[in-house]
């Protein structure tokens, strides 16, 4: 289980501590007091016997100053057979993905935002 609270969740160079607000089975939800950041972590076995793990961060903002929150989310899903892939394999794959996204001053993230494919 992740620590409660999760420390150093950094958004726009501001590190925040995010306390757990809910746990049920293989799912935990963490949220800052004002609800602006929510972290969801879950694990489930899906139809083909694979394990699906999710780490999701939601950012909630009142973009129009009308007390209606809009949401932006980013998440990473790991899907793997229950056996056959090591922790090192998973670390290498996620490092490969995050490296692609953040190389050249976050160029791939900017291209995703611009809806390039």
N, C-alpha and C positions, 0 to 999 in steps of 0.2 A: 504494500500500500504506500502511496505517496505520503510525504510528511503533511501534517496539519499544524499550521498553515503551510502552503507552498510559498517559499521565500523567493524574492528577486524575480518576480514576473515583471519584465521591463517593457514598458510601452513608451515610445518617444523619449528615451533616455531617463525615464522615471521608474525606478524599481519599486514594486509594490509587494506587499505580503497579502496572499489571498487565502482566507480561511475556508475550511470545508463547511458546507451548509447542509449537505445531504449525502447519505451513503445507502445504497440498496443493491445487494447482490454484487455484481461485478461493475457497478457504476458509482462514481463519486462526482459531486458537483462542488466547486469552490467559487466564491464570489466576494469581490471587494464590497465594502459597506454601501457605497452609493450605486452599486449595480452596474457600473460602467465596464467592468471586466468580469467575465464568467469563464471558468475553466471546467471543462467536462472531460472525464477520463472514464472509458468503459472498455469492457472485454466481453466477447460472446463467441460461442461456437456456432458457426453457420451451417447451412444444409449439407455441404459437402465435407463436413468434419474439420474444416479449417477454422483457425482462431482469428477473429477480427478484433484488433485493438485500435481504439480511437483516442486521440488527444486533440481537443478542440478548444479554441479561445474565441469567445464572442466579445465584441466591443459594442456597447450600447450608447448612443449619443442622441441628444435632442438637437437635431440639425437645423430646425426651423424656429427654435425657441417657443414652441407651442405645446410643450410638455408631452409630445408624442415621440417616443424613442424609435430611432432607426437602428438597424443591426447590421454589422459586418462580421463575418466569421472566417477564420482560417483553421484548417485542421489537417492532421496527418492520420491516415489510416494504414495500419499494417495488417496484411492478410497473408497468412502462412499456414502450411500444414502443421498439425500438432507435433510432428516429429520431422527431422531431416534438415532443418535449418538451425544453426547455432545462434547464440546471442551475438557472437562476433559477426556472423553473416548479416544479422539485422542492423547492427551498428554500422557496418560498412555500407549497406544499402541506404539507410537514412542519411548518413554522412554524404553519400554521393548525391542524393536528392537536394539536401540543404546547400551543398556546395554549388550545385547547378543554379539554384535559386539566388544565391547571394554573390556569385562571382561577378566581377566587373561592376562593383558598386550596385548590386541588386538588379542587374540588367534584366534577368528573366522574370523577376517579380513585376517590374515595370512593363514588360511585354505582356504578361498575363493581364495586368490592369488595363492595358490598351486593347485587349481582346485579340492579340496576335496568336496565331497557332502554327 
